[in-house]
Amino acid sequence: MRTALKMQCAVLLAALAMRAYAGTVLTVDGALHEGELSIDHGIVVRGSPAAVKLPIQGILRARFATADATFQPGVVLVNGGRIAGSFSPLNEATVRIEKKRLLIPGKEIAWAIYQPFGPVLAAQMPRGRTGALLPGGDFFEGTLRGGDATAVKLLSQIFGPHTFTAMELQALVIREIQPQPAAFDVLTRDGSIYPALDVQADGSSGITLRHPLYNGLRISAADLVEIRASASRLLPLDDIQPTRVDPAPGRDAVKCFAANRSLGGGALKLGSHAAPSGFECATGATVWWRPPPGAGTFFGLIAASADTPAGQKLTFTVYADGKLAGRSAPLGAGDPFAVLRCAVPGAESLALRIDGTGGSGTWAEPMLLHH
């Protein structure tokens, strides 16, 4: 009886381990794979017409679920990583993240998060100062004197010592974030983000991270949200606000550009495929960006939208500093999507445009690859 029960448990655990998750994988050669994702010595995509196995080292982005940019309670590391979960005293040499069984050197922790907040507030975090960010948005400047996941004691040059409970805090700033080179960023369902020097897929539906701070950390496929090339390798263009949109003649700019949705407000499509990220533009409109330093190559998947009139062909064009950098072959509604990749070394301005006599087009997974 006991042996039979053990066998049933083993079968159940094996079934859970091999569970697949609907998602997409974009590879460095521009191939977009859609289907059920699982891990088995690589990323397995079970789609139509057949399953494929892709090595992790050859992917730009693999999405197992929709990512949430919210900062969750836990710690933010100096390298830009985030580890969700309760933590031990922050002023000790080593800080323990109990749920993850991780020991992180105290000097590697930049922020402690007490209440969830979004990327807009994170971008407003004061630089060059230490102290407590309060729920109303005020910042109490001070030096850490002690604290853990329940309370924090700060020493202010003006107000002296002050103790905040976790409910009175949004976040604690201990030191500056200084992003470091990594090969991949791994996002998990609890809101953690792990920069990794390498990611290895095993045969039991999980991955193992290689990094000095959490070397050997294993993450199951059930906990994965995304594996993507790190920010030191690429920058998604849809993460940057355009500097301006020049509308098509006789149209409003707001009706000529839509980020991460269609111009009509529905889901973004790349031809007949679901587009995980990107934007739709009307023909005749030009969208401008000011890229950060280090951009070397533009990469994107392109397709004419379904509303493009029959027989009409659209041309997708990339300009860097006002000069032509890349142009696609003409694409019509129903044509397979294409890859547009071109050099934009050191560009200080970037413009994307779609030319045609009507309709609109999609730029999916647009990104800037660093040198």
C-alpha positions as CSV (number, residue, x, y, z in Angstrom):
1,M,0.0,0.0,0.0
2,R,2.8,2.4,0.9
3,T,4.7,1.5,-2.2
4,A,1.7,2.2,-4.4
5,L,1.1,5.6,-2.7
6,K,4.7,6.5,-3.3
7,M,4.4,5.6,-7.0
8,Q,1.2,7.7,-7.3
9,C,3.0,10.7,-5.7
10,A,5.9,10.2,-8.1
11,V,3.7,10.2,-11.1
12,L,1.9,13.3,-9.9
13,L,5.1,15.1,-9.3
14,A,6.4,14.1,-12.7
15,A,3.2,15.4,-14.3
16,L,3.5,18.7,-12.5
17,A,7.2,19.0,-13.5
18,M,6.3,18.5,-17.2
19,R,3.5,21.0,-17.2
20,A,3.6,23.4,-20.1
21,Y,2.8,27.1,-20.1
22,A,1.4,29.1,-23.1
23,G,4.0,31.6,-24.2
24,T,6.4,32.8,-26.8
25,V,10.1,32.5,-27.5
26,L,12.1,35.0,-29.6
27,T,15.5,33.8,-30.8
28,V,18.6,35.8,-31.8
29,D,18.1,34.9,-35.5
30,G,14.6,36.5,-35.4
31,A,12.5,33.4,-35.2
32,L,9.3,33.7,-33.1
33,H,7.9,30.5,-31.6
34,E,4.5,30.3,-30.1
35,G,3.0,27.4,-28.1
36,E,3.2,25.5,-24.8
37,L,6.6,26.1,-23.1
38,S,8.3,23.6,-20.9
39,I,11.9,23.0,-19.8
40,D,13.8,19.9,-20.8
41,H,17.6,20.5,-21.3
42,G,16.4,23.7,-23.2
43,I,13.1,25.4,-23.8
44,V,10.6,23.2,-25.5
45,V,7.9,24.9,-27.6
46,R,5.0,22.6,-28.5
47,G,3.2,24.4,-31.3
48,S,2.2,23.9,-34.8
49,P,3.3,22.0,-36.8
50,A,5.7,20.4,-34.4
51,A,7.6,20.8,-31.2
52,V,11.0,22.4,-31.2
53,K,13.8,22.5,-28.5
54,L,15.7,25.7,-28.2
55,P,19.0,26.3,-26.3
56,I,18.7,29.1,-23.8
57,Q,21.9,30.7,-25.0
58,G,20.2,31.3,-28.3
59,I,17.2,33.2,-27.1
60,L,16.5,36.9,-26.7
61,R,13.3,36.5,-24.7
62,A,11.2,33.6,-23.5
63,R,7.8,34.5,-22.0
64,F,6.0,31.9,-19.8
65,A,3.5,34.4,-18.4
66,T,2.8,38.1,-18.4
67,A,5.4,40.1,-16.5
68,D,4.4,42.5,-13.7
69,A,6.8,45.5,-13.3
70,T,5.7,46.1,-9.7
71,F,8.4,46.1,-7.0
72,Q,7.3,43.6,-4.4
73,P,8.3,43.5,-0.7
74,G,11.9,42.2,-0.4
75,V,15.3,43.6,-1.3
76,V,16.8,45.2,-4.4
77,L,20.4,44.4,-5.0
78,V,23.2,46.7,-6.0
79,N,23.3,44.9,-9.4
80,G,19.7,45.8,-10.1
81,G,18.2,42.4,-9.2
82,R,15.2,42.0,-6.9
83,I,14.5,39.2,-4.4
84,A,11.0,39.1,-3.0
85,G,10.5,37.8,0.5
86,S,11.1,38.6,4.1
87,F,14.7,39.4,5.2
88,S,16.8,39.4,8.3
89,P,18.5,42.5,9.9
90,L,19.9,44.7,7.2
91,N,22.9,46.1,9.1
92,E,24.5,42.7,9.5
93,A,27.3,41.4,7.3
94,T,25.0,38.8,5.8
95,V,21.3,39.2,5.2
96,R,19.2,36.0,5.0
97,I,16.2,35.7,2.6
98,E,14.5,33.0,4.5
99,K,12.0,31.8,1.9
100,K,14.7,31.4,-0.8
101,R,17.3,30.1,1.7
102,L,19.7,32.7,0.3
103,L,22.5,34.5,2.2
104,I,23.3,37.9,0.6
105,P,26.2,40.1,1.7
106,G,24.8,43.2,3.3
107,K,26.9,45.4,1.1
108,E,25.1,44.0,-1.9
109,I,21.7,45.3,-0.9
110,A,20.7,48.7,-2.2
111,W,17.0,49.0,-1.3
112,A,14.5,47.3,1.0
113,I,10.9,47.3,-0.2
114,Y,8.1,47.3,2.4
115,Q,5.0,48.1,0.3
116,P,4.5,47.3,-3.4
117,F,5.0,50.2,-5.9
118,G,5.4,50.6,-9.7
119,P,8.3,51.6,-11.9
120,V,7.2,55.3,-12.1
121,L,7.8,55.7,-8.3
122,A,11.0,53.7,-8.6
123,A,12.3,56.1,-11.3
124,Q,11.6,59.0,-8.9
125,M,13.7,57.5,-6.1
126,P,16.3,60.2,-5.0
127,R,19.8,59.5,-6.2
128,G,22.8,60.1,-4.0
129,R,20.7,60.1,-0.8
130,T,19.9,57.4,1.8
131,G,16.8,57.1,3.9
132,A,13.1,56.1,3.9
133,L,10.6,56.7,1.2
134,L,7.2,57.1,2.9
135,P,3.8,56.1,1.4
136,G,2.8,59.7,0.7
137,G,5.9,60.2,-1.4
138,D,8.0,62.1,1.1
139,F,11.6,61.1,1.7
140,F,13.1,61.0,5.2
141,E,16.8,61.4,4.8
142,G,19.0,59.4,7.2
143,T,21.6,56.8,7.8
144,L,20.6,53.2,8.6
145,R,21.2,52.2,12.2
146,G,19.2,49.0,12.3
147,G,16.3,47.3,10.7
148,D,14.7,44.2,9.2
149,A,11.4,43.3,7.5
150,T,9.3,44.7,10.4
151,A,10.9,48.0,11.3
152,V,13.8,50.4,10.5
153,K,15.8,52.8,12.6
154,L,17.4,55.8,10.9
155,L,19.6,58.5,12.2
156,S,18.8,62.0,10.7
157,Q,21.2,64.9,11.0
158,I,18.2,67.2,11.5
159,F,15.7,65.1,13.5
160,G,18.0,62.6,15.2
161,P,17.1,58.9,15.5
162,H,13.7,57.8,14.3
163,T,12.1,54.4,14.0
164,F,9.6,53.4,11.3
165,T,7.4,50.3,11.3
166,A,7.0,48.4,8.0
167,M,3.5,49.8,7.6
168,E,4.9,53.4,7.7
169,L,7.5,52.7,4.9
170,Q,7.3,52.3,1.2
171,A,11.0,51.6,0.8
172,L,14.4,52.0,2.4
173,V,17.4,53.4,0.4
174,I,20.7,52.1,1.7
175,R,23.0,52.7,-1.2
176,E,23.0,53.3,-5.0
177,I,22.0,50.7,-7.6
178,Q,24.9,50.1,-10.0
179,P,23.7,47.6,-12.7
180,Q,26.4,45.1,-13.7
181,P,26.9,43.1,-16.9
182,A,25.0,39.8,-17.0
183,A,23.9,37.5,-19.8
184,F,20.3,37.0,-18.7
185,D,17.6,38.4,-16.5
186,V,15.2,35.7,-15.0
187,L,11.8,36.9,-13.8
188,T,9.7,34.8,-11.4
189,R,6.1,34.9,-10.4
190,D,6.7,36.4,-6.9
191,G,8.2,39.5,-8.5
192,S,11.9,38.6,-8.2
193,I,14.4,39.4,-11.0
194,Y,17.7,37.6,-11.0
195,P,20.5,38.8,-13.3
196,A,22.5,35.7,-14.2
197,L,25.9,35.1,-15.9
198,D,24.5,31.9,-17.2
199,V,21.2,29.9,-17.2
200,Q,21.3,26.2,-17.5
201,A,18.2,24.1,-18.2
202,D,18.0,20.6,-16.7
203,G,15.8,17.7,-17.6
204,S,13.4,18.0,-14.7
205,S,11.5,21.1,-15.8
206,G,13.7,23.7,-14.1
207,I,16.7,26.0,-14.6
208,T,19.8,26.7,-12.5
209,L,21.3,30.2,-12.3
210,R,25.0,31.0,-12.2
211,H,25.9,34.1,-10.3
212,P,28.3,34.8,-7.4
213,L,25.4,36.0,-5.2
214,Y,23.1,33.1,-5.7
215,N,25.1,30.5,-7.5
216,G,23.2,27.2,-8.0
217,L,19.8,28.8,-7.3
218,R,17.2,26.5,-9.0
219,I,13.9,27.8,-10.3
220,S,11.1,25.5,-11.5
221,A,9.2,26.1,-14.7
222,A,6.1,26.7,-12.6
223,D,7.8,29.8,-11.1
224,L,9.1,31.3,-14.3
225,V,7.6,34.4,-15.9
226,E,10.4,35.3,-18.3
227,I,14.0,34.6,-19.3
228,R,15.4,37.4,-21.4
229,A,18.7,38.8,-22.5
230,S,19.9,41.2,-19.8
231,A,19.7,45.0,-20.0
232,S,23.5,45.0,-20.6
233,R,22.8,43.2,-23.9
234,L,19.5,44.8,-25.1
235,L,16.9,47.5,-24.4
236,P,13.3,46.9,-25.4
237,L,12.2,50.0,-27.3
238,D,8.7,49.8,-26.0
239,D,10.2,50.5,-22.5
240,I,11.2,54.0,-23.7
241,Q,8.6,56.8,-24.2
242,P,8.9,58.3,-27.8
243,T,10.1,61.9,-27.9
244,R,7.4,62.7,-30.4
245,V,5.0,61.3,-33.0
246,D,4.7,63.0,-36.4
247,P,1.1,62.1,-37.5
248,A,0.1,61.0,-40.9
249,P,-1.3,63.9,-43.0
250,G,-4.8,64.9,-41.8
251,R,-4.7,62.7,-38.7
252,D,-4.1,63.2,-35.0
253,A,-0.9,61.8,-33.4
254,V,-2.8,59.9,-30.7
255,K,-4.6,58.0,-33.5
256,C,-1.4,57.1,-35.3
257,F,0.6,55.3,-32.6
258,A,-0.4,52.8,-29.9
259,A,2.0,51.0,-27.6
260,N,1.4,47.3,-26.6
261,R,-2.1,47.4,-28.2
262,S,-3.7,47.9,-31.6
263,L,-4.8,51.4,-32.8
264,G,-8.3,50.3,-32.3
265,G,-7.6,49.4,-28.6
266,G,-7.6,45.6,-29.0
267,A,-4.8,43.1,-28.6
268,L,-1.6,43.8,-30.5
269,K,-1.2,41.5,-33.5
270,L,1.8,40.6,-35.7
271,G,-0.1,39.5,-38.7
272,S,-2.0,36.4,-37.5
273,H,0.2,36.0,-34.4
274,A,-0.2,37.5,-31.0
275,A,2.5,40.1,-30.4
276,P,3.9,40.0,-26.8
277,S,5.1,43.6,-27.0
278,G,5.6,46.4,-29.4
279,F,3.4,49.0,-31.1
280,E,1.1,49.6,-34.0
281,C,1.6,52.7,-36.3
282,A,-0.5,54.2,-39.1
283,T,1.1,54.5,-42.5
284,G,2.6,58.0,-43.0
285,A,3.4,58.5,-39.3
286,T,6.9,58.8,-38.0
287,V,7.8,58.0,-34.3
288,W,10.9,59.4,-32.8
289,W,13.1,58.2,-29.8
290,R,16.2,59.3,-28.1
291,P,18.0,56.1,-27.4
292,P,20.4,55.8,-24.4
293,P,24.1,55.5,-25.1
294,G,25.4,52.2,-26.3
295,A,22.9,51.3,-29.0
296,G,24.5,49.3,-31.8
297,T,21.7,47.4,-33.6
298,F,18.0,47.8,-34.1
299,F,16.0,44.6,-34.1
300,G,12.3,44.1,-34.7
301,L,9.6,41.9,-36.2
302,I,7.3,43.6,-38.6
303,A,4.0,42.9,-40.4
304,A,1.2,44.7,-42.2
305,S,-2.0,44.9,-40.1
306,A,-5.2,43.3,-41.1
307,D,-6.8,46.6,-42.0
308,T,-4.2,47.3,-44.8
309,P,-6.2,47.5,-48.0
310,A,-6.1,44.5,-50.3
311,G,-3.3,44.8,-52.9
312,Q,-1.5,47.5,-50.8
313,K,2.1,47.0,-49.7
314,L,3.8,48.7,-46.7
315,T,7.4,49.5,-46.3
316,F,9.0,49.7,-42.8
317,T,12.0,52.1,-42.4
318,V,14.5,52.9,-39.7
319,Y,16.4,56.2,-39.6
320,A,19.3,56.9,-37.3
321,D,20.3,60.5,-36.8
322,G,18.2,61.4,-39.8
323,K,19.9,58.9,-42.1
324,L,18.5,55.7,-43.6
325,A,19.6,52.7,-41.5
326,G,17.3,50.0,-42.7
327,R,14.3,49.3,-44.9
328,S,12.1,46.3,-45.4
329,A,10.8,44.6,-48.5
330,P,7.1,45.6,-49.2
331,L,4.6,43.7,-47.0
332,G,0.9,43.3,-47.5
333,A,-1.9,42.0,-45.3
334,G,-1.6,38.3,-45.0
335,D,2.1,38.2,-45.8
336,P,4.3,36.4,-43.2
337,F,6.0,38.7,-40.7
338,A,9.6,39.6,-41.4
339,V,12.7,40.6,-39.4
340,L,14.1,44.1,-39.7
341,R,17.7,44.3,-38.3
342,C,20.0,47.2,-39.0
343,A,23.1,49.0,-37.6
344,V,22.4,52.2,-35.6
345,P,25.8,52.6,-33.9
346,G,25.8,55.4,-31.3
347,A,22.6,56.9,-32.7
348,E,21.4,59.9,-30.7
349,S,18.0,59.9,-32.5
350,L,16.0,57.0,-33.9
351,A,12.9,57.3,-36.1
352,L,10.6,54.5,-37.3
353,R,8.2,55.0,-40.2
354,I,5.7,52.9,-42.3
355,D,5.0,54.0,-45.8
356,G,2.0,53.0,-47.8
357,T,-1.3,54.3,-49.2
358,G,-3.4,53.1,-46.2
359,G,-3.7,50.8,-43.3
360,S,-1.2,50.3,-40.5
361,G,1.7,48.1,-39.4
362,T,3.1,46.4,-36.3
363,W,6.6,46.6,-34.9
364,A,6.8,43.7,-32.5
365,E,9.5,43.0,-30.0
366,P,11.4,46.2,-31.0
367,M,14.7,46.5,-29.3
368,L,18.2,48.0,-29.4
369,L,21.0,45.5,-29.1
370,H,24.1,46.9,-27.4
371,H,27.6,46.8,-28.8
